[in-house]
C-alpha cells in the first residue's frame, strides 16, 4: 500500500478495513449496495440521492476501530439519525451466540420510534423484544451453583468458570432448545460424524452440545473443515454422559480413547440446521451443485435473518 493512500485513509491498516465492511442501503421500493468506503470516502452529501435508510453489520470489535469513527463522523455531517447495537441471536431466544455490531440510520428529517442513545445498545429496545423474552430467567441460585461447583468434574480444557457459564446459559428458559432447530429426518447423518482422526486430535478443544442445550457457539465459514473455534458439534447419543466420556481421557491409550469418544456419536450440525438457527425459511434450499463445504462457507458469512428483520422493522417504523 502506498504512503499516499495511507495518508488519505489512515485507518486502512485496521483489521476492519473499509472494503471489508458490509453496508446495506435500503430505500422504499429500491435496494442497492454500497461499501462503507463509498459512504465514508465519498461522503453521503455527494450522492445525488441520499439513501433513506442504512443498515450496517460487522464483527464485534468494529465499534473500537478508526473506520467506525470515520463512519459516524460522516453520518453526523449528513444529519442522519442513527443507533448502534451489539446483538446476539440469543437475545431473541435463539440458541446460537453470534455477537455482531449493527448500525441503523435514517435520512433527515426522519427519526426513530424508540428512544435512541449515544451509547451502543446491547440488545434490542424493549418494545422490539419478542413476548417470549419477557419470561424471567430461571437461573439457579448462588447456593445451588456452589453445590454444583463442589461436585464438578473439570473435563476437556475448560475451567470451572467456563463450565459455570455454560450451565447458566442452559438454564435460561427464554432461549429455545437446540432440538427445535434440528432435522427430524436422521437419514444420511453418518456423513456428518466426526472422523476418528479429528476426534483424537481435537476432542479436548471442541464445544460439544446436546439437543436439550440452549446454546451453541458461532458457526464460521471454516465449519466442517476446521474444528477449533468454528462452531459447536452435536452429541447424537445422549445416553452416554458427556463428562464420563472425557474423564481421564488423556491417560488412555489411543485405541481406548477413540472407543470412548465414538460412544458420543459426535457430528457436525448440517447446513440445514445451521440455516434454521440463522432464521432462513423452511423452504430455503441450496442449488444441487453447491457442495456441503460451500454451504458451510456461505452460511458462516451470512447474517441472522431474525436479528436483521427486527432491525429493519426498527429502522423503517415511524
PLY file of the C-alpha trace (Angstrom):
ply
format ascii 1.0
element vertex 318
property float x
property float y
property float z
element edge 317
property int vertex1
property int vertex2
end_header
0.00 0.00 0.00
1.46 3.35 -1.00
2.21 6.09 1.52
-0.13 8.42 -0.37
-3.06 6.05 0.07
-2.19 5.51 3.72
-2.30 9.25 4.33
-5.63 9.52 2.56
-7.14 6.61 4.50
-5.27 6.45 7.83
-7.46 3.59 9.03
-6.77 1.34 6.04
-4.41 -0.85 8.08
-7.20 -1.59 10.55
-8.45 -5.22 10.62
-11.83 -3.63 9.90
-10.74 -2.19 6.55
-13.46 -0.26 4.79
-13.57 -2.60 1.82
-14.41 -5.49 4.15
-17.40 -3.87 5.79
-20.85 -4.83 4.59
-23.30 -1.99 4.39
-26.82 -2.45 3.15
-28.69 0.62 1.99
-32.39 0.21 1.55
-34.99 2.51 0.05
-38.74 2.11 -0.03
-39.01 0.34 -3.38
-35.37 0.02 -4.30
-32.40 -1.78 -2.78
-28.79 -1.01 -3.56
-25.42 -1.98 -2.14
-22.62 0.41 -1.24
-19.40 -0.44 0.52
-18.63 1.59 3.60
-15.72 3.02 1.62
-18.22 4.80 -0.65
-20.12 6.24 2.31
-17.07 7.46 4.22
-14.63 8.43 1.49
-17.05 9.97 -1.00
-19.43 11.26 1.64
-23.17 10.90 1.70
-23.51 14.58 0.84
-22.01 13.96 -2.60
-24.61 11.41 -3.58
-27.25 12.77 -5.93
-29.90 10.91 -3.98
-29.02 10.00 -0.44
-30.46 6.71 0.85
-33.46 6.87 3.16
-32.18 4.05 5.34
-28.84 2.45 6.13
-28.23 -0.91 7.82
-24.63 -1.89 8.53
-23.20 -5.06 10.09
-19.71 -6.01 11.18
-17.91 -8.24 13.65
-17.53 -7.46 17.34
-14.57 -5.11 17.72
-15.53 -2.81 14.87
-17.00 -0.46 17.46
-13.48 0.43 18.65
-11.96 0.92 15.19
-10.98 4.11 13.37
-13.19 3.04 10.47
-16.24 3.20 12.73
-15.24 6.67 13.95
-14.99 7.87 10.35
-18.38 6.36 9.56
-20.10 8.11 12.48
-18.46 11.39 11.54
-19.87 11.10 8.02
-23.36 10.28 9.30
-23.32 13.25 11.67
-22.14 15.62 8.94
-25.03 14.42 6.78
-27.53 14.91 9.65
-28.55 11.24 9.75
-30.24 9.84 12.84
-28.53 6.59 13.81
-28.24 3.99 16.53
-25.54 1.39 17.15
-26.13 -2.09 18.57
-24.26 -5.15 19.75
-26.70 -8.03 19.28
-26.53 -11.80 19.50
-29.38 -14.10 18.38
-29.59 -15.37 21.96
-31.35 -12.10 22.86
-34.17 -13.27 20.56
-34.40 -16.71 22.12
-32.23 -18.45 19.52
-29.64 -20.87 20.98
-26.69 -19.59 18.98
-24.11 -17.00 20.01
-23.24 -14.70 17.12
-22.44 -11.31 18.60
-22.27 -8.67 15.89
-22.09 -4.90 15.56
-25.05 -3.29 13.80
-25.91 0.26 12.89
-29.19 1.60 11.56
-29.52 5.12 10.18
-32.34 7.23 8.80
-32.16 10.21 6.46
-33.40 13.55 7.80
-35.99 14.64 8.74
-36.80 11.07 9.79
-36.47 9.88 13.37
-36.81 6.54 15.13
-39.85 5.30 17.03
-37.71 4.41 20.06
-35.50 6.44 22.38
-32.02 6.45 20.89
-28.82 6.59 22.90
-25.32 7.87 22.30
-24.14 4.59 23.79
-24.10 1.31 21.86
-27.24 -0.64 22.77
-26.61 -4.22 23.85
-29.71 -5.92 22.52
-32.92 -4.56 21.04
-35.12 -1.89 22.67
-37.71 -3.45 24.99
-40.59 -2.58 22.66
-38.97 -4.65 19.91
-38.18 -7.71 22.00
-40.37 -10.77 21.41
-43.03 -11.58 24.01
-41.22 -14.81 24.84
-38.33 -12.79 26.21
-40.45 -11.25 28.96
-40.32 -14.53 30.89
-37.84 -14.13 33.77
-34.70 -16.24 33.59
-34.85 -19.35 35.71
-31.24 -19.16 36.81
-30.03 -21.33 39.69
-29.46 -19.60 42.98
-25.95 -18.92 44.21
-26.21 -21.72 46.77
-27.27 -24.17 44.06
-24.32 -23.07 41.95
-21.96 -23.64 44.84
-23.31 -27.16 45.32
-22.82 -27.88 41.64
-19.30 -26.48 41.72
-18.24 -28.72 44.56
-19.06 -31.84 42.54
-17.95 -30.62 39.13
-15.57 -32.76 37.15
-13.31 -30.47 35.15
-13.09 -32.11 31.77
-11.77 -31.15 28.35
-9.81 -27.87 28.50
-12.42 -25.84 30.33
-12.11 -24.03 33.61
-14.66 -24.23 36.38
-15.81 -20.72 35.50
-16.43 -21.70 31.87
-18.49 -24.69 32.92
-20.47 -22.46 35.26
-21.17 -20.02 32.43
-22.45 -22.83 30.22
-24.73 -24.14 32.96
-26.18 -20.67 33.36
-26.80 -20.44 29.61
-28.60 -23.78 29.59
-30.84 -22.62 32.44
-32.22 -19.62 30.54
-35.79 -20.55 29.71
-36.15 -17.54 27.42
-33.87 -19.33 24.94
-35.20 -22.27 22.95
-33.54 -25.68 22.93
-31.36 -26.81 20.04
-33.68 -29.73 19.37
-36.22 -27.26 17.93
-33.78 -26.50 15.11
-32.53 -29.99 14.27
-33.54 -32.03 11.25
-36.18 -34.61 12.03
-35.02 -36.91 9.25
-31.91 -38.60 10.63
-31.11 -40.49 7.44
-27.70 -39.88 5.85
-26.38 -38.33 9.07
-23.32 -40.58 9.03
-21.63 -38.21 6.59
-21.62 -35.56 9.33
-19.98 -37.73 12.00
-16.56 -36.52 13.07
-13.86 -38.84 11.69
-11.62 -40.73 14.16
-8.57 -38.63 13.29
-10.45 -35.43 14.16
-11.78 -36.90 17.41
-8.33 -37.92 18.60
-6.70 -34.63 17.70
-9.34 -32.09 18.72
-11.55 -33.79 21.31
-10.42 -31.54 24.15
-10.96 -28.36 22.11
-14.45 -28.96 20.76
-17.57 -27.25 22.07
-19.89 -30.23 22.50
-23.63 -29.62 22.88
-26.68 -31.84 23.24
-30.15 -31.40 21.68
-31.56 -30.26 25.03
-28.99 -27.48 25.40
-29.89 -23.83 24.92
-26.57 -22.71 23.47
-24.12 -23.15 20.62
-21.13 -21.09 19.57
-20.87 -19.03 16.40
-20.64 -21.02 13.16
-17.94 -19.65 10.86
-17.11 -20.25 7.21
-14.49 -22.81 8.27
-17.06 -25.10 9.89
-16.85 -28.70 8.73
-13.27 -28.15 7.57
-11.64 -26.83 10.72
-12.73 -27.76 14.24
-11.33 -25.33 16.78
-13.32 -22.10 17.07
-15.58 -22.70 14.06
-18.79 -23.85 15.77
-20.29 -26.41 18.13
-20.60 -30.13 17.44
-23.64 -32.18 18.42
-23.65 -35.21 20.70
-26.06 -37.57 18.94
-26.02 -40.32 21.56
-27.29 -38.63 24.71
-27.40 -41.90 26.67
-23.67 -41.50 27.30
-22.74 -38.94 29.95
-20.52 -36.30 28.39
-18.34 -35.82 31.46
-17.70 -39.54 31.85
-16.60 -39.84 28.22
-13.94 -37.19 28.74
-12.88 -38.23 32.23
-9.25 -39.41 32.33
-9.19 -39.32 28.53
-5.57 -38.24 28.36
-4.48 -41.26 30.38
-5.97 -43.77 27.94
-4.29 -45.44 25.01
-5.20 -44.10 21.59
-7.43 -47.10 20.88
-9.31 -46.80 24.19
-9.57 -43.05 23.80
-11.17 -43.43 20.39
-13.54 -46.13 21.65
-14.70 -43.83 24.45
-15.22 -40.84 22.16
-17.05 -42.81 19.48
-19.76 -43.63 22.01
-20.87 -39.99 21.91
-21.54 -40.08 18.15
-20.34 -36.53 17.73
-21.38 -34.92 14.47
-21.38 -31.57 12.74
-24.60 -29.62 12.52
-25.96 -29.97 9.00
-26.18 -26.91 6.72
-29.97 -27.11 7.05
-29.75 -27.00 10.85
-27.40 -24.01 10.77
-29.76 -22.31 8.32
-32.58 -22.94 10.81
-30.58 -21.25 13.57
-29.81 -18.37 11.21
-33.52 -17.84 10.57
-33.72 -19.00 6.96
-37.23 -20.13 5.93
-38.10 -23.82 5.84
-38.37 -23.81 2.04
-34.86 -22.39 1.61
-32.55 -24.74 -0.29
-29.14 -24.57 -1.90
-28.67 -25.34 -5.60
-27.79 -29.00 -6.06
-24.32 -28.24 -7.42
-23.29 -26.44 -4.21
-21.16 -28.75 -2.06
-21.62 -29.14 1.70
-18.31 -27.34 2.25
-19.51 -24.40 0.15
-22.80 -24.35 2.05
-20.93 -24.07 5.35
-18.83 -21.24 3.92
-21.73 -19.08 2.79
-23.72 -19.74 5.98
-20.68 -18.75 8.04
-20.55 -15.45 6.17
-24.27 -14.84 6.45
-26.43 -12.73 8.74
-29.03 -13.93 11.20
-32.36 -13.25 9.49
-34.23 -12.87 12.78
-31.89 -10.15 14.03
-31.87 -8.25 10.74
-35.66 -8.39 10.39
-36.09 -6.81 13.82
-33.57 -4.10 12.97
-35.29 -3.32 9.66
-38.59 -3.02 11.49
-37.00 -0.58 13.93
-35.39 1.33 11.10
-38.48 1.93 8.97
-41.10 2.33 11.71
-42.32 5.85 12.44
0 1
1 2
2 3
3 4
4 5
5 6
6 7
7 8
8 9
9 10
10 11
11 12
12 13
13 14
14 15
15 16
16 17
17 18
18 19
19 20
20 21
21 22
22 23
23 24
24 25
25 26
26 27
27 28
28 29
29 30
30 31
31 32
32 33
33 34
34 35
35 36
36 37
37 38
38 39
39 40
40 41
41 42
42 43
43 44
44 45
45 46
46 47
47 48
48 49
49 50
50 51
51 52
52 53
53 54
54 55
55 56
56 57
57 58
58 59
59 60
60 61
61 62
62 63
63 64
64 65
65 66
66 67
67 68
68 69
69 70
70 71
71 72
72 73
73 74
74 75
75 76
76 77
77 78
78 79
79 80
80 81
81 82
82 83
83 84
84 85
85 86
86 87
87 88
88 89
89 90
90 91
91 92
92 93
93 94
94 95
95 96
96 97
97 98
98 99
99 100
100 101
101 102
102 103
103 104
104 105
105 106
106 107
107 108
108 109
109 110
110 111
111 112
112 113
113 114
114 115
115 116
116 117
117 118
118 119
119 120
120 121
121 122
122 123
123 124
124 125
125 126
126 127
127 128
128 129
129 130
130 131
131 132
132 133
133 134
134 135
135 136
136 137
137 138
138 139
139 140
140 141
141 142
142 143
143 144
144 145
145 146
146 147
147 148
148 149
149 150
150 151
151 152
152 153
153 154
154 155
155 156
156 157
157 158
158 159
159 160
160 161
161 162
162 163
163 164
164 165
165 166
166 167
167 168
168 169
169 170
170 171
171 172
172 173
173 174
174 175
175 176
176 177
177 178
178 179
179 180
180 181
181 182
182 183
183 184
184 185
185 186
186 187
187 188
188 189
189 190
190 191
191 192
192 193
193 194
194 195
195 196
196 197
197 198
198 199
199 200
200 201
201 202
202 203
203 204
204 205
205 206
206 207
207 208
208 209
209 210
210 211
211 212
212 213
213 214
214 215
215 216
216 217
217 218
218 219
219 220
220 221
221 222
222 223
223 224
224 225
225 226
226 227
227 228
228 229
229 230
230 231
231 232
232 233
233 234
234 235
235 236
236 237
237 238
238 239
239 240
240 241
241 242
242 243
243 244
244 245
245 246
246 247
247 248
248 249
249 250
250 251
251 252
252 253
253 254
254 255
255 256
256 257
257 258
258 259
259 260
260 261
261 262
262 263
263 264
264 265
265 266
266 267
267 268
268 269
269 270
270 271
271 272
272 273
273 274
274 275
275 276
276 277
277 278
278 279
279 280
280 281
281 282
282 283
283 284
284 285
285 286
286 287
287 288
288 289
289 290
290 291
291 292
292 293
293 294
294 295
295 296
296 297
297 298
298 299
299 300
300 301
301 302
302 303
303 304
304 305
305 306
306 307
307 308
308 309
309 310
310 311
311 312
312 313
313 314
314 315
315 316
316 317
